[in-house]
Amino acid sequence: MDRDESVERMKKQLDEWNARIDEWEQRMNEAQTNMKSRYKEQLDSLRHQREEAMNKFKQVQGSSEAAWNDMSKGFEEAWKHLAEGFENAWSEFGAKHQKGGPKDKS
């Protein structure tokens, strides 16, 4: 995959993660009091990881083809970390709490 294709793929994934964070925030606002702090912890973690991925994305987006290979490795690492964070957050509450999460079959 060349740099332009990767940038487009990364942008789409970041957009999806942003939408999921927005959904998570809405669920936190609607949650019972005892669950709100757990939602907030997960949101804070996801936002931090998203910022790391977005910073790498901006670097990759502005890179030359020559710098692409070096930069893409750092981005892929941040990307993997963020994806793991999302999976951990979704599994923390399970499908019964998170319609639309990876375990949701509806």
C-alpha positions in Angstrom: 0.0 0.0 0.0 1.5 3.4 -0.9 1.5 6.5 1.2 -1.7 8.0 -0.3 -3.7 4.9 0.1 -2.5 4.5 3.7 -3.3 8.1 4.5 -6.9 7.6 3.2 -7.3 4.4 5.2 -6.0 6.1 8.3 -8.3 9.0 7.9 -11.3 6.7 7.6 -10.3 4.8 10.7 -9.8 8.0 12.7 -13.2 9.2 11.6 -14.7 5.9 12.8 -12.9 6.1 16.1 -14.0 9.7 16.6 -17.6 8.6 16.0 -17.2 5.8 18.5 -15.8 8.2 21.1 -18.7 10.5 20.6 -21.1 7.5 21.1 -19.2 6.5 24.2 -19.5 10.0 25.6 -23.3 10.0 25.0 -23.6 6.6 26.7 -21.6 7.9 29.7 -24.0 10.9 30.0 -26.9 8.6 30.0 -25.4 6.0 32.4 -26.2 5.4 35.9 -24.2 7.3 38.4 -22.1 4.3 39.5 -21.1 3.6 35.9 -20.2 7.2 34.9 -16.7 7.2 36.5 -15.8 3.9 34.6 -17.0 5.4 31.3 -15.0 8.6 32.0 -11.8 6.6 32.7 -12.2 4.7 29.4 -13.0 7.9 27.5 -10.0 9.7 28.9 -7.8 6.8 27.8 -9.3 6.6 24.4 -9.0 10.3 23.8 -5.3 10.2 24.8 -4.7 7.3 22.4 -6.6 9.0 19.7 -4.5 12.1 20.0 -1.3 10.0 19.7 -2.7 8.4 16.5 -3.8 11.8 15.1 -0.3 13.2 15.7 1.2 10.3 13.8 -1.4 10.7 11.1 -0.5 14.3 10.6 3.2 13.4 10.3 2.5 10.7 7.8 0.1 12.9 5.8 2.7 15.6 5.5 5.6 13.2 4.8 7.4 12.6 1.5 7.4 9.2 -0.1 11.0 8.8 1.0 10.1 9.3 4.7 7.0 7.2 4.4 8.5 3.9 5.5 10.1 5.3 8.7 7.0 7.3 9.7 4.5 4.6 8.9 6.1 2.3 11.5 5.5 4.8 14.3 2.0 5.4 13.2 1.2 1.7 13.0 2.5 1.3 16.5 0.2 4.1 17.8 -2.6 2.7 15.6 -2.3 -0.7 17.2 -2.2 0.8 20.7 -5.4 2.8 20.0 -7.2 -0.3 18.4 -6.3 -2.3 21.5 -7.6 0.5 23.7 -10.9 0.5 21.9 -11.2 -3.3 22.1 -10.4 -3.2 25.9 -12.9 -0.4 26.5 -15.7 -2.2 24.6 -15.0 -5.5 26.3 -14.8 -3.8 29.7 -18.6 -3.3 29.5 -19.5 -6.1 27.2 -22.1 -6.3 24.5 -25.0 -5.9 26.9 -23.8 -2.4 27.8 -22.5 -1.4 24.4 -24.8 -1.9 21.4 -22.6 -1.2 18.4 -19.5 -2.6 20.0 -17.4 -5.3 18.4 -19.3 -8.1 20.2 -22.8 -6.7 19.2 -24.5 -8.9 16.7 -27.7 -6.8 16.2 
